[in-house]
Amino acid sequence: MLHIYNTLTHRKEELKSIEPGKLRIYVCGITVYDYCHLGHARMLVAFDVVVRYLRARGYDVTYVRNITDIDDKILSRAREEGVLFSEITDRYIRAMHEDERALGIAEPDQEPRATDHIDDIIKMIQTLCDKDFAYRASNGDVYYAVTNFSSYGKLARKKLDELLEGARIDVGELKKDPRDFVLWKASPDDGVGWDSPWGYGRPGWHIECSAMSTCALGNNFDIHGGGMDLIFPHHENEIAQSEAATDSKFANLWMHNGPLRIDNEKMSKSLGNFFTVREVLKEHDPESVRYLLIASHYRSPINYSLDSLTQARKSLERFYHCLKDLDLEAVKTLTNSRFEKAFTAAMDDDFNTAEALGVLHDMVSEINRQKKQDPDYANQLGGLLQRLGGILGILQSTAEEFLRRAGGDALDHEEIDALVAARDLARAKKDWKEADRLRDQLSAMHVLVEDKAGGSSWRIKRLD
């Protein structure tokens, strides 16, 4: 049975879908005012693996991941550049999709944008006002009355009295209680907003996800996910808004991925260790980056460094070197293997990708042993290795494709092919001096030439 750690209960629970065989999942996506950074990639990859595995286990999954396309940061960027806020959001949504494709992240079934759900947001806020969970301030802002929701703090395990310490009312806010949070912001001055019963304005961040998730998946759905940094206040506020508005339990199970650190420090622009996905992919192979992001359990912190990325690349090289001599074209499906059982047991235990990868490494050792003893069985194991790797989003390239890839677009494959061909010609003419010179030139480019009958092939040198 598949067990998942529920942040709400602080324990692993057996997955029991609301509707037999079907799962409805909502994950908080990106606020699109800049390029995606590695922390975003960690979340995107983590839930991509979750959805891939659930589907491999036979579930009919509806996966919804939203886009926040109206936010103060977006408006600030638009003012800086002197453009419409939609130009900012369209630009970074395109970039986000490019990054996702590069990392092998499948598209969600639905990707709602906040600006497409303004009517739904207004309707939910009105319901909260009608039920005395929200109130309009004299300046047109609408706030959620936290003390009116008796179980507020249950996700983050915070008590209302504790939340009062350090709570404050910022300049311009007209809250009745410093713990209250905004549902609707009056915006008569900047011209960005929508008409509402409370005046011209725009939604607060938290209410957007409550409206989008319930519109897409209903009042009660199976799993809600996101980064650990969203537990409080964002997800806490989602629960308060949604359950007060619908009189229903919101999400049955809450999943949160751990943080990403850079060289054992928190990623921060002020520390100079802030990396966007596209910056990293200019220098490093995307499959290696993905491998690093799944090499740790999704709830654990990940440390990103050149050393850890090098180890990820070496691990993938080991897989692909194992696969490159196998005949995978006509492989019979291998079923009921001890390796697949071990892989499934690892993933059934709260999506333990670290342990699942360990199973795949054990398979490599077995395949290498079987290549001479039982080639047919080795080929079958190779097919299984590739199939299980696909559940994690890796090992879907050919061995030649991967082993020829370095970081980003660092190598000119046409140039390398030409040098290898020139060396083959020199060898045919027995011009050993020229052949050695070309080999040295290729070696300096970190290219290893392998001489075979009928011509030479090449690959990137294995990392030490």
C-alpha positions as CSV (number, residue, x, y, z in Angstrom):
1,M,0.0,0.0,0.0
2,L,1.1,3.5,-0.8
3,H,1.8,5.7,2.2
4,I,2.3,9.5,2.1
5,Y,3.4,11.9,4.9
6,N,0.6,14.3,5.6
7,T,1.8,17.7,6.9
8,L,-1.6,18.2,8.5
9,T,-1.3,15.1,10.8
10,H,2.5,14.9,10.9
11,R,2.4,11.2,10.1
12,K,2.5,8.8,7.1
13,E,-1.0,7.8,6.0
14,E,-2.2,5.2,3.6
15,L,-3.4,6.8,0.4
16,K,-7.2,6.5,0.2
17,S,-8.6,8.3,-2.8
18,I,-12.0,10.1,-2.5
19,E,-13.1,8.4,-5.8
20,P,-11.8,4.9,-6.3
21,G,-9.0,4.8,-8.8
22,K,-8.9,8.6,-9.3
23,L,-6.8,11.3,-7.6
24,R,-7.2,15.1,-7.7
25,I,-4.1,17.0,-7.0
26,Y,-3.4,20.8,-6.7
27,V,0.0,22.2,-6.3
28,C,0.8,25.9,-5.8
29,G,2.8,27.1,-8.8
30,I,4.9,30.0,-9.7
31,T,4.4,33.8,-9.4
32,V,5.6,34.8,-12.8
33,Y,7.6,38.1,-12.4
34,D,11.1,36.6,-13.1
35,Y,12.8,33.5,-14.4
36,C,12.4,30.3,-12.4
37,H,15.2,29.6,-9.9
38,L,16.5,26.3,-8.6
39,G,14.1,26.3,-5.7
40,H,11.2,26.4,-8.1
41,A,12.8,23.6,-10.0
42,R,13.0,21.5,-6.9
43,M,9.2,21.8,-6.4
44,L,8.3,21.3,-10.0
45,V,10.4,18.1,-10.3
46,A,9.3,16.7,-6.9
47,F,5.6,16.8,-7.9
48,D,6.3,15.7,-11.4
49,V,7.8,12.5,-10.0
50,V,4.8,12.2,-7.6
51,V,2.3,12.4,-10.5
52,R,4.4,10.1,-12.8
53,Y,4.5,7.4,-10.1
54,L,0.8,7.7,-9.2
55,R,-0.1,7.2,-12.8
56,A,2.4,4.3,-13.1
57,R,0.5,2.7,-10.1
58,G,-2.7,2.9,-12.2
59,Y,-4.4,6.0,-10.8
60,D,-6.3,8.3,-13.1
61,V,-4.7,11.6,-11.9
62,T,-6.0,15.1,-12.5
63,Y,-3.0,17.3,-11.8
64,V,-3.6,21.1,-11.4
65,R,-0.8,23.6,-10.9
66,N,-1.7,27.2,-11.0
67,I,0.1,30.3,-12.2
68,T,-0.1,33.5,-10.1
69,D,-0.2,36.3,-12.8
70,I,-1.4,39.2,-10.7
71,D,0.8,40.2,-7.7
72,D,2.6,43.2,-6.3
73,K,5.9,41.9,-7.5
74,I,4.6,41.6,-11.0
75,L,3.2,45.1,-11.0
76,S,6.4,46.5,-9.6
77,R,8.4,44.8,-12.4
78,A,6.0,46.2,-15.0
79,R,6.4,49.7,-13.6
80,E,10.2,49.4,-13.7
81,E,10.1,48.4,-17.3
82,G,7.2,50.7,-18.3
83,V,5.1,47.9,-19.8
84,L,1.8,46.3,-19.2
85,F,1.8,43.7,-16.4
86,S,0.5,41.1,-18.9
87,E,3.8,41.6,-20.9
88,I,5.7,40.6,-17.8
89,T,3.6,37.6,-17.1
90,D,3.5,36.3,-20.7
91,R,7.3,36.6,-21.0
92,Y,8.0,34.6,-17.8
93,I,5.3,32.0,-18.4
94,R,7.0,31.2,-21.8
95,A,10.3,31.0,-20.0
96,M,8.9,28.8,-17.3
97,H,7.5,26.4,-19.9
98,E,10.9,26.3,-21.6
99,D,12.7,25.5,-18.3
100,E,10.1,22.8,-17.6
101,R,10.6,21.1,-20.9
102,A,14.4,21.2,-20.5
103,L,14.1,19.4,-17.2
104,G,11.6,16.8,-18.5
105,I,8.7,18.1,-16.4
106,A,5.4,17.0,-17.9
107,E,2.6,19.6,-18.3
108,P,-0.1,19.6,-15.7
109,D,-3.6,18.7,-16.8
110,Q,-4.8,22.2,-15.9
111,E,-2.7,25.4,-15.4
112,P,-5.2,28.0,-14.3
113,R,-4.2,31.7,-14.1
114,A,-5.5,33.9,-11.4
115,T,-6.6,36.6,-13.8
116,D,-8.9,34.1,-15.5
117,H,-10.7,33.5,-12.2
118,I,-11.5,37.0,-10.9
119,D,-15.3,36.3,-10.9
120,D,-14.7,33.1,-8.9
121,I,-12.5,35.0,-6.5
122,I,-15.0,37.7,-6.0
123,K,-17.8,35.2,-5.4
124,M,-15.8,33.4,-2.7
125,I,-14.9,36.6,-1.0
126,Q,-18.6,37.6,-1.0
127,T,-19.5,34.3,0.5
128,L,-17.0,34.9,3.3
129,C,-18.4,38.3,3.9
130,D,-21.9,37.0,4.0
131,K,-20.9,34.4,6.6
132,D,-19.0,36.9,8.8
133,F,-15.6,35.5,8.0
134,A,-14.5,38.6,6.2
135,Y,-15.1,42.4,6.4
136,R,-14.6,45.5,4.3
137,A,-12.4,48.2,5.6
138,S,-13.3,51.9,5.0
139,N,-10.6,52.1,2.3
140,G,-12.1,49.3,0.2
141,D,-9.7,46.5,1.3
142,V,-11.4,43.3,2.4
143,Y,-9.8,41.2,5.2
144,Y,-10.3,37.7,6.5
145,A,-11.2,37.7,10.2
146,V,-8.8,35.0,11.6
147,T,-10.4,34.7,15.0
148,N,-13.7,33.7,13.5
149,F,-12.2,30.5,12.2
150,S,-11.8,28.4,15.3
151,S,-9.2,25.9,13.8
152,Y,-6.9,28.5,12.3
153,G,-3.3,27.4,12.7
154,K,-4.0,23.6,12.5
155,L,-1.7,23.0,9.5
156,A,1.3,24.9,10.9
157,R,0.4,23.9,14.4
158,K,0.3,27.5,15.6
159,K,-2.0,28.8,18.3
160,L,-3.9,32.1,17.8
161,D,-2.3,33.6,20.9
162,E,1.2,32.8,19.6
163,L,0.4,34.4,16.2
164,L,-0.4,37.7,18.0
165,E,3.2,38.0,19.1
166,G,5.0,39.9,16.3
167,A,1.8,40.5,14.3
168,R,1.5,44.1,13.1
169,I,-0.6,46.4,11.0
170,D,1.3,48.0,8.2
171,V,0.9,51.6,7.0
172,G,-2.3,51.9,5.0
173,E,-3.9,48.8,6.4
174,L,-7.2,49.0,8.3
175,K,-7.4,45.6,9.9
176,K,-9.5,45.0,13.0
177,D,-6.9,42.5,14.2
178,P,-3.2,42.4,13.2
179,R,-3.5,38.6,12.5
180,D,-6.1,39.3,9.7
181,F,-5.0,39.0,6.1
182,V,-6.1,40.7,2.9
183,L,-8.6,39.1,0.5
184,W,-9.1,42.1,-1.8
185,K,-6.9,45.1,-2.2
186,A,-8.4,48.4,-3.3
187,S,-6.3,49.8,-6.2
188,P,-7.9,53.1,-7.4
189,D,-4.5,54.8,-8.0
190,D,-2.5,52.4,-10.2
191,G,-5.3,51.5,-12.6
192,V,-4.7,47.7,-12.4
193,G,-7.7,45.9,-11.1
194,W,-11.3,44.8,-11.6
195,D,-14.7,46.1,-10.5
196,S,-16.1,44.4,-7.4
197,P,-18.8,44.9,-4.7
198,W,-16.1,46.6,-2.6
199,G,-14.8,48.9,-5.3
200,Y,-12.0,48.7,-7.9
201,G,-9.2,46.4,-6.8
202,R,-7.4,43.1,-7.2
203,P,-7.3,39.9,-5.2
204,G,-4.9,39.0,-2.4
205,W,-2.5,36.2,-3.1
206,H,-4.1,33.6,-0.7
207,I,-7.6,33.8,-2.0
208,E,-6.5,33.1,-5.6
209,C,-5.5,29.5,-4.8
210,S,-8.6,28.8,-2.8
211,A,-10.8,29.9,-5.8
212,M,-8.7,28.2,-8.5
213,S,-8.3,24.9,-6.7
214,T,-12.0,24.5,-5.8
215,C,-13.1,25.6,-9.3
216,A,-10.8,22.9,-10.9
217,L,-11.2,20.1,-8.4
218,G,-14.2,20.7,-6.2
219,N,-14.6,21.7,-2.6
220,N,-12.8,18.6,-1.3
221,F,-10.0,17.0,-3.2
222,D,-7.2,14.4,-2.5
223,I,-3.8,16.1,-2.3
224,H,-2.6,19.7,-2.0
225,G,1.1,20.3,-2.4
226,G,3.8,23.0,-2.5
227,G,7.1,24.1,-0.9
228,M,7.5,24.0,2.9
229,D,7.8,27.7,2.9
230,L,4.1,27.9,1.9
231,I,2.8,26.0,5.0
232,F,2.4,29.3,6.8
233,P,0.8,31.6,6.1
234,H,-0.3,30.7,2.5
235,H,-1.6,27.2,2.9
236,E,-2.9,27.9,6.4
237,N,-4.9,30.8,4.9
238,E,-6.1,28.6,2.0
239,I,-7.6,26.2,4.5
240,A,-9.3,29.0,6.5
241,Q,-10.8,30.6,3.4
242,S,-11.9,27.5,1.6
243,E,-13.4,25.6,4.6
244,A,-15.2,28.7,5.9
245,A,-16.6,29.4,2.4
246,T,-17.7,25.8,1.5
247,D,-18.4,24.2,4.9
248,S,-16.3,21.3,3.6
249,K,-12.9,19.8,4.3
250,F,-10.5,21.3,1.8
251,A,-7.7,18.9,1.0
252,N,-7.5,15.4,2.5
253,L,-3.7,15.3,2.5
254,W,-1.0,18.0,2.4
255,M,2.5,17.4,0.9
256,H,5.4,19.8,1.1
257,N,8.8,19.5,-0.5
258,G,12.0,20.5,1.4
259,P,14.2,23.5,0.6
260,L,17.1,23.8,-1.8
261,R,20.4,25.1,-0.4
262,I,23.5,26.3,-2.3
263,D,26.8,25.1,-0.9
264,N,25.0,24.5,2.4
265,E,23.6,28.0,2.6
266,K,20.1,29.4,1.9
267,M,19.8,30.6,-1.7
268,S,19.6,34.4,-1.7
269,K,20.4,37.2,-4.1
270,S,22.0,39.1,-1.2
271,L,24.4,36.2,-0.6
272,G,25.3,36.1,-4.3
273,N,24.3,32.4,-4.6
274,F,21.1,32.8,-6.5
275,F,20.8,30.8,-9.7
276,T,18.0,30.6,-12.3
277,V,17.3,27.4,-14.0
278,R,18.4,28.7,-17.4
279,E,21.7,30.0,-15.9
280,V,22.4,26.5,-14.6
281,L,21.4,24.7,-17.8
282,K,23.8,26.9,-19.9
283,E,26.6,25.1,-18.1
284,H,25.2,21.7,-17.1
285,D,23.3,18.9,-18.6
286,P,19.5,19.1,-17.7
287,E,19.3,15.4,-16.9
288,S,22.1,15.7,-14.4
289,V,20.3,18.6,-12.7
290,R,17.1,16.6,-12.6
291,Y,18.9,13.6,-11.1
292,L,20.3,15.9,-8.4
293,L,16.8,17.1,-7.6
294,I,15.5,13.6,-7.1
295,A,18.6,12.1,-5.4
296,S,17.2,13.2,-2.0
297,H,13.8,12.4,-0.5
298,Y,11.4,15.2,-1.5
299,R,10.9,16.3,2.1
300,S,14.6,16.6,2.7
301,P,16.8,19.6,2.0
302,I,18.9,19.4,-1.1
303,N,22.4,20.9,-1.3
304,Y,23.3,22.2,-4.7
305,S,27.0,22.5,-5.4
306,L,29.4,21.7,-8.2
307,D,30.5,18.6,-6.3
308,S,26.9,17.3,-5.9
309,L,26.2,18.0,-9.6
310,T,29.3,16.2,-10.6
311,Q,28.2,13.2,-8.6
312,A,24.8,13.3,-10.3
313,R,26.5,13.3,-13.7
314,K,28.7,10.4,-12.7
315,S,25.7,8.4,-11.6
316,L,23.9,9.0,-14.9
317,E,27.1,8.0,-16.8
318,R,27.2,4.7,-14.9
319,F,23.6,4.0,-16.0
320,Y,24.2,5.0,-19.6
321,H,27.4,3.1,-19.9
322,C,25.5,0.0,-18.7
323,L,22.8,0.5,-21.3
324,K,24.9,1.4,-24.3
325,D,25.9,-2.1,-25.3
326,L,22.5,-3.7,-24.7
327,D,19.9,-4.6,-27.3
328,L,16.8,-2.8,-26.1
329,E,14.9,-2.9,-29.4
330,A,13.2,-6.3,-29.0
331,V,13.3,-6.7,-25.3
332,K,10.6,-8.9,-23.7
333,T,8.8,-7.3,-20.9
334,L,10.3,-8.4,-17.6
335,T,7.6,-8.7,-14.9
336,N,7.6,-9.7,-11.2
337,S,11.3,-8.9,-10.9
338,R,12.7,-8.5,-7.4
339,F,14.1,-5.1,-8.6
340,E,10.7,-3.8,-9.6
341,K,9.3,-5.0,-6.3
342,A,12.0,-3.2,-4.4
343,F,11.6,0.0,-6.5
344,T,7.8,-0.1,-5.9
345,A,8.3,-0.6,-2.1
346,A,10.6,2.4,-2.0
347,M,8.2,4.7,-3.9
348,D,5.2,3.4,-2.0
349,D,7.0,4.6,1.2
350,D,6.3,8.3,0.7
351,F,8.0,8.5,-2.7
352,N,11.4,7.6,-1.5
353,T,13.4,8.5,-4.7
354,A,16.7,8.1,-2.9
355,E,16.0,4.5,-2.1
356,A,14.5,3.9,-5.5
357,L,17.6,5.2,-7.2
358,G,19.6,2.8,-5.0
359,V,17.6,-0.1,-6.5
360,L,18.4,1.2,-10.0
361,H,22.1,1.2,-9.2
362,D,21.8,-2.4,-7.9
363,M,20.3,-3.3,-11.3
364,V,23.3,-1.9,-13.1
365,S,25.6,-4.1,-11.1
366,E,23.4,-7.1,-11.9
367,I,23.2,-6.2,-15.6
368,N,27.0,-5.9,-15.9
369,R,27.3,-9.4,-14.3
370,Q,24.8,-10.9,-16.7
371,K,26.1,-9.4,-19.9
372,K,28.4,-12.4,-20.4
373,Q,26.5,-15.0,-18.5
374,D,23.0,-14.4,-19.9
375,P,22.8,-11.6,-22.5
376,D,19.1,-12.0,-23.0
377,Y,18.4,-11.5,-19.3
378,A,20.8,-8.6,-19.3
379,N,18.8,-7.0,-22.1
380,Q,15.5,-7.6,-20.3
381,L,16.9,-6.0,-17.1
382,G,18.1,-3.1,-19.2
383,G,14.6,-2.6,-20.6
384,L,13.3,-2.6,-17.0
385,L,16.0,-0.2,-15.9
386,Q,14.9,2.2,-18.6
387,R,11.2,1.8,-17.8
388,L,11.7,2.4,-14.1
389,G,14.0,5.3,-14.8
390,G,11.2,6.8,-16.9
391,I,8.9,6.9,-13.8
392,L,11.6,9.2,-12.3
393,G,12.0,11.2,-15.5
394,I,15.5,9.9,-16.3
395,L,17.2,7.4,-18.7
396,Q,15.0,8.3,-21.7
397,S,17.8,9.4,-24.0
398,T,19.9,6.9,-25.9
399,A,23.3,6.2,-24.4
400,E,25.0,7.8,-27.3
401,E,22.9,11.0,-26.9
402,F,23.6,11.3,-23.2
403,L,27.3,10.5,-23.4
404,R,27.8,13.1,-26.1
405,R,26.2,15.8,-24.0
406,A,28.2,18.1,-21.8
407,G,26.9,21.1,-20.0
408,G,24.4,23.2,-21.9
409,D,25.6,23.9,-25.4
410,A,29.3,23.9,-24.5
411,L,30.3,21.5,-27.3
412,D,30.0,21.9,-31.1
413,H,29.0,18.4,-32.2
414,E,29.5,19.2,-35.9
415,E,33.1,20.3,-35.1
416,I,33.8,17.1,-33.2
417,D,32.3,14.9,-35.9
418,A,34.6,16.7,-38.4
419,L,37.7,16.1,-36.3
420,V,36.8,12.5,-35.7
421,A,36.3,12.0,-39.5
422,A,39.6,13.7,-40.2
423,R,41.3,11.4,-37.7
424,D,39.8,8.3,-39.4
425,L,41.1,9.5,-42.7
426,A,44.6,10.1,-41.3
427,R,44.5,6.6,-39.8
428,A,43.4,5.1,-43.2
429,K,46.4,6.9,-44.8
430,K,48.6,5.6,-41.9
431,D,49.5,9.2,-41.0
432,W,49.9,8.3,-37.4
433,K,51.4,11.7,-36.5
434,E,48.3,13.6,-37.7
435,A,46.0,11.0,-36.1
436,D,47.7,11.5,-32.8
437,R,47.5,15.3,-33.1
438,L,43.8,15.1,-33.8
439,R,43.3,12.7,-30.9
440,D,45.1,15.2,-28.6
441,Q,43.0,18.1,-29.9
442,L,39.8,16.1,-29.1
443,S,41.1,15.1,-25.7
444,A,41.7,18.8,-24.9
445,M,38.0,19.3,-25.7
446,H,37.2,16.5,-23.1
447,V,36.2,14.2,-25.9
448,L,37.2,10.5,-25.8
449,V,37.5,8.7,-29.2
450,E,36.7,5.0,-29.3
451,D,38.0,3.1,-32.3
452,K,35.8,0.4,-33.7
453,A,35.5,-1.6,-36.9
454,G,33.9,0.6,-39.6
455,G,34.9,3.9,-38.0
456,S,35.4,5.7,-34.7
457,S,32.8,7.0,-32.2
458,W,33.2,9.6,-29.5
459,R,31.8,10.6,-26.2
460,I,32.4,13.0,-23.4
461,K,35.2,11.8,-21.1
462,R,33.9,10.3,-17.9
463,L,34.2,12.6,-14.9
464,D,36.8,11.6,-12.3
